[in-house]
Amino acid sequence: MIRAIVFDFGQTLVDSSEGFRAAEKEAQRKAFASLGLADFEVFLAVYREIRSAFHGRSRFSRKAILAEAFRRFGREADPALLSQWERRYWERVQAMTRPFPEAGEVLRKLQERAFRLALITNAQGQEEEGRHRLANFPELERLFEVVVVAGEGGVPPKPDPAPFRLCLDLLELGPDEAVYVGDDWRIDVGGAGAVGMRPVWLKHRLVRRNWPEVETDVPVIDSLEALLDVDRIFREVKK
């Protein structure tokens, strides 16, 4: 029996995709100019390789990624400058983040139907430890019984099983009693499934993204509204 629905945050409850694109481009331009390089495409290829490797290890700090880019080009970056760029990065992301239109209503309706709501989200390198971007949306934050911010406070980032198990422990539920909804195949779907939770892959119709092509029996939805009939989602998968 499904008793709880657990959510990821970015690209699951809110759309930050354009904000991330803008923040990435701004950070890249600043680093390229500071390094004094002649060929932006060469820099960009190295930066993207570093970013991909860091993301593969669930390390999302732009400060760390940019510091490594500087080292690749034989330079040591000014830590204070990188901190300034990191803050600007997240300010840009936040300024361009909007909840999905249906998010608040769906969460409230799920709560009215006695589903317990929780959230597990990676910190992603924000400098304000203990305060996640969810706090900027109090109308959403107050609907969650449990919030686990992974990647800080001794809790490893998703897809490590620890944040998923911590959330279940706080809810006092078994993994088969909880659905986990997220947008990232490796971090969300894979991480939740590995601990026995019931993953749902959200590929939201409003997000511009190259989704990985995988064959899966995991339910795939394109809007949070589909969760209002969550039992049907899993019945259809079993057919």
C-alpha positions as CSV (number, residue, x, y, z in Angstrom):
1,M,0.0,0.0,0.0
2,I,1.3,3.4,-0.9
3,R,1.4,5.7,2.1
4,A,3.9,8.4,1.1
5,I,5.0,10.2,-2.0
6,V,8.5,11.5,-1.9
7,F,9.7,14.2,-4.4
8,D,12.9,15.5,-5.8
9,F,13.0,19.3,-6.1
10,G,14.6,20.8,-9.3
11,Q,12.9,19.9,-12.6
12,T,10.4,17.9,-10.5
13,L,8.5,20.6,-8.5
14,V,10.0,23.6,-10.0
15,D,11.5,24.5,-13.4
16,S,15.0,25.9,-13.2
17,S,16.1,24.7,-16.6
18,E,16.4,28.1,-18.3
19,G,18.1,29.5,-15.1
20,F,20.7,26.8,-15.2
21,R,21.4,27.4,-18.8
22,A,21.8,31.2,-18.2
23,A,23.9,30.7,-15.1
24,E,26.2,28.2,-16.9
25,K,26.8,30.5,-19.8
26,E,27.6,33.4,-17.5
27,A,30.0,31.3,-15.4
28,Q,31.8,30.0,-18.5
29,R,32.3,33.5,-19.9
30,K,33.7,34.8,-16.6
31,A,36.1,31.9,-16.3
32,F,37.2,32.2,-20.0
33,A,37.9,35.9,-19.6
34,S,39.8,35.5,-16.4
35,L,42.0,32.8,-17.8
36,G,42.9,35.0,-20.8
37,L,42.5,32.2,-23.3
38,A,42.3,32.7,-27.0
39,D,39.9,29.9,-28.1
40,F,36.6,29.7,-26.3
41,E,35.7,26.3,-27.9
42,V,38.8,24.7,-26.5
43,F,38.0,26.1,-23.0
44,L,34.3,24.9,-23.3
45,A,35.3,21.4,-24.3
46,V,37.6,21.1,-21.2
47,Y,34.9,22.7,-18.9
48,R,32.2,20.3,-20.1
49,E,34.4,17.3,-19.6
50,I,35.1,18.4,-16.0
51,R,31.5,19.2,-15.3
52,S,30.4,15.8,-16.7
53,A,32.9,14.0,-14.5
54,F,31.9,16.0,-11.4
55,H,28.2,15.4,-12.0
56,G,28.8,11.7,-12.5
57,R,30.1,11.7,-8.9
58,S,27.1,13.8,-7.7
59,R,29.3,16.9,-7.1
60,F,27.5,20.0,-8.2
61,S,29.5,22.9,-6.7
62,R,30.4,25.3,-9.5
63,K,33.2,26.6,-7.3
64,A,34.9,23.2,-7.3
65,I,34.2,22.7,-11.1
66,L,35.7,26.1,-12.0
67,A,38.7,25.6,-9.7
68,E,39.5,22.3,-11.6
69,A,39.1,24.1,-14.9
70,F,41.6,26.7,-13.8
71,R,44.0,24.0,-12.8
72,R,43.6,22.2,-16.2
73,F,44.9,25.4,-17.8
74,G,47.8,25.8,-15.3
75,R,46.3,28.4,-13.1
76,E,45.1,28.7,-9.5
77,A,41.9,30.5,-9.1
78,D,41.2,33.1,-6.4
79,P,38.9,31.3,-3.9
80,A,37.1,34.6,-3.0
81,L,36.4,35.2,-6.7
82,L,35.1,31.6,-7.1
83,S,32.8,32.1,-4.1
84,Q,31.5,35.3,-5.7
85,W,30.8,33.5,-8.9
86,E,29.1,30.6,-7.1
87,R,26.8,33.0,-5.3
88,R,26.0,34.8,-8.6
89,Y,25.3,31.4,-10.2
90,W,22.7,30.4,-7.7
91,E,21.2,33.9,-7.6
92,R,20.7,33.7,-11.4
93,V,19.2,30.2,-11.1
94,Q,16.8,31.3,-8.3
95,A,15.7,34.4,-10.2
96,M,14.6,32.2,-13.1
97,T,13.0,29.3,-11.1
98,R,9.3,28.9,-11.2
99,P,7.1,26.1,-9.6
100,F,5.4,24.0,-12.3
101,P,1.9,25.4,-12.7
102,E,0.2,22.3,-11.2
103,A,2.7,21.7,-8.3
104,G,1.0,23.4,-5.4
105,E,-2.5,22.1,-6.2
106,V,-1.3,18.5,-6.8
107,L,0.6,18.5,-3.5
108,R,-2.4,19.8,-1.6
109,K,-4.7,17.2,-3.1
110,L,-2.3,14.4,-2.3
111,Q,-2.1,15.6,1.2
112,E,-6.0,15.8,1.4
113,R,-6.0,12.2,0.3
114,A,-3.9,11.3,3.3
115,F,-0.6,10.7,1.4
116,R,2.4,11.7,3.5
117,L,4.7,14.0,1.6
118,A,8.5,14.2,1.8
119,L,11.3,15.6,-0.2
120,I,14.9,14.4,-0.9
121,T,17.1,16.9,-2.8
122,N,20.8,17.3,-3.4
123,A,22.3,20.6,-2.1
124,Q,24.1,21.1,-5.4
125,G,26.8,23.4,-4.0
126,Q,24.8,26.3,-2.6
127,E,26.9,28.1,0.0
128,E,24.1,28.5,2.5
129,E,24.4,25.2,4.3
130,G,21.2,24.0,5.9
131,R,19.1,26.2,3.6
132,H,17.9,24.7,0.4
133,R,16.2,26.5,-2.5
134,L,12.9,25.0,-1.4
135,A,12.8,27.6,1.4
136,N,12.3,30.3,-1.2
137,F,8.9,28.7,-1.9
138,P,7.2,28.6,1.5
139,E,3.8,27.7,-0.1
140,L,5.4,24.4,-1.1
141,E,7.8,23.9,1.8
142,R,5.0,23.8,4.4
143,L,3.3,20.9,2.7
144,F,6.2,18.5,3.4
145,E,6.4,16.4,6.6
146,V,10.1,15.5,6.0
147,V,12.8,17.3,4.0
148,V,16.2,15.6,3.5
149,V,18.9,17.8,2.0
150,A,21.6,15.4,0.7
151,G,25.2,16.4,0.1
152,E,25.7,18.2,3.4
153,G,25.6,17.6,7.1
154,G,27.2,14.2,6.7
155,V,24.4,13.0,4.4
156,P,25.9,11.9,1.0
157,P,24.2,13.1,-2.2
158,K,21.8,11.0,-4.2
159,P,22.0,8.4,-5.7
160,D,23.8,7.1,-2.5
161,P,21.2,5.1,-0.6
162,A,21.7,7.0,2.6
163,P,19.4,10.0,2.0
164,F,16.6,7.7,0.8
165,R,16.9,5.4,3.8
166,L,17.1,8.5,6.1
167,C,13.8,9.8,4.7
168,L,12.1,6.4,5.1
169,D,13.4,6.2,8.7
170,L,12.0,9.6,9.5
171,L,8.7,8.6,7.9
172,E,8.8,5.2,9.8
173,L,7.9,3.5,6.5
174,G,9.2,0.6,4.5
175,P,10.5,1.3,1.0
176,D,7.6,-0.5,-0.7
177,E,5.2,2.0,1.0
178,A,6.8,5.0,-0.6
179,V,6.8,6.3,-4.2
180,Y,9.7,8.5,-5.3
181,V,9.2,11.1,-8.0
182,G,12.2,12.6,-9.8
183,D,13.4,13.8,-13.2
184,D,17.0,12.4,-13.2
185,W,17.3,8.8,-14.4
186,R,20.6,8.0,-12.6
187,I,20.2,10.1,-9.4
188,D,16.5,9.8,-8.8
189,V,15.1,6.7,-10.5
190,G,18.2,4.6,-10.0
191,G,18.8,5.8,-6.4
192,A,15.2,5.2,-5.3
193,G,14.9,1.9,-7.0
194,A,18.1,0.6,-5.5
195,V,16.6,0.9,-1.9
196,G,13.3,-0.7,-2.9
197,M,11.2,2.5,-3.2
198,R,8.7,2.7,-6.2
199,P,10.3,5.2,-8.6
200,V,8.3,7.4,-11.0
201,W,10.2,9.1,-13.7
202,L,8.9,12.7,-14.4
203,K,9.9,13.9,-17.8
204,H,7.9,17.1,-17.5
205,R,6.4,18.4,-20.8
206,L,7.5,22.0,-20.0
207,V,11.2,21.1,-19.6
208,R,13.6,21.4,-22.7
209,R,16.0,18.5,-22.2
210,N,17.7,15.6,-23.9
211,W,16.3,12.7,-21.8
212,P,18.4,9.6,-21.8
213,E,17.1,6.8,-24.0
214,V,16.5,3.8,-21.8
215,E,14.2,0.8,-21.8
216,T,12.5,0.6,-18.4
217,D,9.4,-0.7,-16.6
218,V,9.5,2.3,-14.4
219,P,6.3,4.5,-14.8
220,V,7.0,7.6,-16.9
221,I,4.8,10.7,-16.5
222,D,4.9,14.2,-18.2
223,S,3.0,16.1,-15.5
224,L,2.6,16.0,-11.7
225,E,-1.1,15.8,-12.2
226,A,-0.7,12.1,-13.1
227,L,0.1,11.4,-9.5
228,L,-3.5,12.1,-8.5
229,D,-4.2,8.6,-9.7
230,V,-0.9,7.1,-8.5
231,D,-2.4,3.6,-7.9
232,R,-3.5,3.4,-11.5
233,I,0.1,4.3,-12.6
234,F,1.4,1.2,-11.0
235,R,-1.5,-1.0,-12.0
236,E,-0.8,-0.2,-15.7
237,V,2.9,-1.0,-15.3
238,K,2.0,-4.5,-14.0
239,K,-0.2,-5.3,-17.1
